[in-house]
């Protein structure tokens, strides 16, 4: 790990001023779960670390407009216990799926949304696109846990966020501040992530000196939601595939639906056709299975990860049944 400066601001303005020194070669530290690991692996070498955990304005929840504003520094444990989030069941589901108590206690929502890919090629220094000598290491090597959707380009990693699918299904927006104090944007979360085409691109839209300060969720308005993760192991393991959904069900019939899959593509994958298939239908085993089949219709698995197609189907079907209180565990 390279030497670095350490700063601990107490306001958002102070944080932005500190982040924009050193030509933007700085990094944000919140829970520290991913950033410190990246630095230990020499994948990140900032000249200054800006520890934002003392910025009180980025904690907690509050009603704002027709919805709830959630501070990016809110821990997973706080999300689970917050009464303003009680009707967003899929978020609670996502917290419960993080089986490690230490991660629930220290991990932050903003940190989860910005978590870098867990791809072992990336973590071993081969970049987001995992290329060596102009060849894809993923295509020719071990790709058991890589993308089955959106992988036609050079990016084969899967997005690592546990909460992005649920938040996108709810229509969440992220408040991005910076680089200059006073600059801010409320961006739909589905547009926050990008699939890089070259090594100079990142996997989200944040520019040097910017950070996520809050996440805004629209009012539930009777919507039903759920998240379902398919795990290989318990504890510190990551999902092989996941799905989240938000449904508007009236008199047993779906009037609106949004299904978002996680850990199957370089970005949280919105299953638009599968969501549309549910409109005007009841949620039951048959309709949930049809939607699940539709969700992976265009999957292009790699040599070693074809099994993820069935797992992704399972995640979608069970998330739908769970949202409709029809899942028997």
PyMOL commands that set and color helices and strands:
alter all, ss='L'
color gray80, all
select helices_A, chain A and resi 12-19+22-24+35-40+56-58+76-81+83-85+89-97+101-106+109-113+120-126+137-140+164-169+189-191+272-278+285-295+307-323
alter helices_A, ss='H'
color red, helices_A
select strands_A, chain A and resi 5-7+26-29+48-51+61-63+67-71+131-132+135-136+173-177+184-188+211-218+224-231+239-250+253-262+269-270
alter strands_A, ss='S'
color yellow, strands_A
deselect
rebuild
show_as cartoon
